[in-house]
Amino acid sequence: MSIKAWVKRLALRTVQALLISLHRIVGPPQVLMYNFDINAALLRAFGARVGRHPCIFPPLALHNVQRGYGNLTIGDDCIIHGHAY
């Protein structure tokens, strides 16, 4: 792995950790507006079952998320486009 790829991966993981920590304080987001990896990480952090390699295009509005995403299941290789309700 090149140094550039390693730095990019480290930065992405740091941003994911910061966003998950922020949303643990303020509650689960009702609108997912980040890139694929961060959206999937946020969903997993709040209880959703997300398969491998999902493409979750922003913005994605989710309703009734006060208690998390425990009832949400997204399969492997699924594509969810933004502006889907």
N, C-alpha and C positions, 0 to 999 in steps of 0.2 A: 504494500500500500504506500503510495507516495505521501509526502509530508502535506501537500495541499489537500489531498483527500482526507487525511487524518484530522487536519485542523477543521475542515468543513464538517466532518462527522462529530467532532468534539463540540463545535459551536451549536450544531443542531440538538445534540443531547442536552446541552446547557440550557438552551431556550426552552426545550420541552420540560425540563425539570422546573424552571422558573414559572412557566405558565401553569403547570399542574399545581405547584405550591400556591400560586395566586388564586387559582380557582378553588382550591381546597378551603381557602379563607372566605371567599365571596360566594361560593356555590358553583354548581356546574353551569357552564355557558349554555345559553339558549340559542345562540347563533355561532356556528363553527365557521371561522373566517381565516384559518391558517392553512398551511400546506398539507399535503396528504399525510405525511408522517406525524405531524403534530396533532391533526384532527383525530387520527386513529389512536394516538397515545392518550389524548384527553378522554375519548370515549371509553377506552379500556380502564383508565384511572377511576372512572365513576361507575364501573360495573357492567358496561356493555361487553358482549362477546363479539369480538371482531376477528375475522379470519386473516389469513396471510395475504399480503399485497393488495389491500383495498385502495381504491382511488376515490377519495371523498373530496369533490370539488367545492370550494367555497363560493358563496355563502350558503350554509345549510341551516335552516331554521328548525329547531326541535321544540315541541310543546310538552307541557307537563313534566318538566325535568327537575322539579324541586327536590325529589328524593334520589336523583341520579338516573342512570340509563340502564338499570337492571333488566328491563323488559326488552331491550334492543339487541338483536342479533344480526350481524352482517357477515355473510359467508366469504370464502376465499375468492380472491380475484374479482370482487364486486366493484362496480362503478356506480357512484351516486353523484349526479350532477347538481351543481348549485341551483338555487331557487326551487328545490324540490321540497314539498311539504308532506 
